[in-house]
């Protein structure tokens, strides 16, 4: 696979602002461990190899257990995730794969049972950010691992 264009080099002002937005979502009320899971799950759904590669490495560097990373695609069947994490993953899937009828009430009620209004708002903005990154990187075929050294992800030592 080869990259089509480098949208970030072509639109540096927009790239800078989107990075700032993404960084703000990481400083909200949702735990970094959950945000890592959200980034990975949305990237799996969207088929974004670049983001999936990046966020798995970031999660590993942050201490995430490998079994949980492997089980993320099957989180409903796995006993590896807390009820809070499950609610966040369900909300991630609902916002990432918006159906014809929007977000089902049961998914909303589930996440509201686990998160405050502020947390739910912060989580939703984080989901919006990763979906935006996914769409850019899928559209322009950003090569997985191509920014590892720049982001310090080579330290994850995946071989």
N, C-alpha and C positions, 0 to 999 in steps of 0.2 A: 504494500500500500504506500502510495506517496501522497504527500499533502497537496491539496489543490492550491490554496492561497493561504497566506498568513494574515488573517483578518486583524490580528492584534497589531501587527506592524503597519497595516494599511489604515487602521483607525485608532491610533495611539491614545487620543483623548477619551474615546469611548471605552477602550480597554482599561485605562487608568481608573475611570469612574466605576466601571463594573467590578474591578478588583476591590476598590474601596467599599462598594456595596457588599460584596461577598465577605470581606473582612468584618464589616459591621454585623453581618448575620452570625459570625462566629463568636462575637462578644455579647450575645444576648443571654437569655435565661435558660436555654437548653444546654444540657451537658455536652461537652465535646465528644464523648463516646457515642452519644445518640446521634449527633450531627455527622459523625463518621459513618455510622450505619445508614443514615438517610442518604448521604452522598453516594455511597456504594449501591444501595438498593435502586435509587433513581437511575443511576448510570447503567445498572444491569437492565432495567426495563427499557431504557432508551437505546441500548446497544452502543454506548459510548466507550470504546476501548481506551481512549486516552484518559478519561476521567476515572474509569473503573480501575485502571492500572495505578493512577496517582493516588486515589483515595484508599485503596487497599494497602499500599505502601505507607501512607500517612497513618492509617489505623494501626498497622503493625508497629511502626515507630512509637506510637502513643501507648503501646502496651496491649492492644487488643489481642485476644486469644485467636489462634488460627482456626480452631474448630468453629468458633462463632462466625468467622469470615466465610468459611465453607458452608455453613448452615444458613447464611443470610438469604439465599435464594429460596430456601424452604422454611422460612421463619415460622410459618403457621404450624408446621408439624414438629418443629424442634423445641426441645425443652430448655434451650440455651438463652432464651430472652425473657426479660421481666415483662409484667403487664404494661408498664409505662413504655418500654421499648416497642412492644407489640402494637400499642395504640399509635405511637409515632410512625411505625412502619406502615400501618394501615392507612394513616392520613397521607403519608408520602405516596403510596400507591394510588390513592384516590385522586390526589391533585396532579399526579404525573400522567395518569391515564383517564383524564376527565371523560366520563361517559355522557351519553346523550342527555341524561337526566341529572347531570351534575354529581355532587357528592351525596351518597346515601345517608339518610338520617342516622342509621345505626353506626356508621363509621364516625360521624360527627359526635354522637353521644358517647361513644367509646373513648375518643380522644379527650372529650370534655370531662370525662370521669377521671382522667389521669393528669390533665394539664390545666393550669389557670388560663384565663383569657389572654393574659400577656404572653405566657409560654406558647399558647397556640398561635398567636399572632407572630411571634418570633420564629417558631417552627415553620410556619407557612411562608414567610419571607425567605428562609433558608432553602426550602424546597423550590421556591421560585428561582432562586439563584442557581442551584445545581441544574435545574432543567434548562436554564438559559445557557450555561456553560456546555451542557450536553449538546444542545442544538447547534451551537457554533462549532464545536469540535467534531461532531458527526458530519455536519454539512461540508466542512472544509477538510475532513479526513486527517485531523491532527494525529500524528504517529504516536502510539503508546510508548511511553518511556523516553520520548525525545527531550523532555525537560527535566529529567531526573537530577542531573548535576546542578542545574540552576536552582531547583527547589530542595536540594539536599536529600533526595529520595534514594540515591544510590546507597545510602547507609542502611536501607531496609534489608539489603543482602538477600534478595530473591534471585536465585540462579536457575 
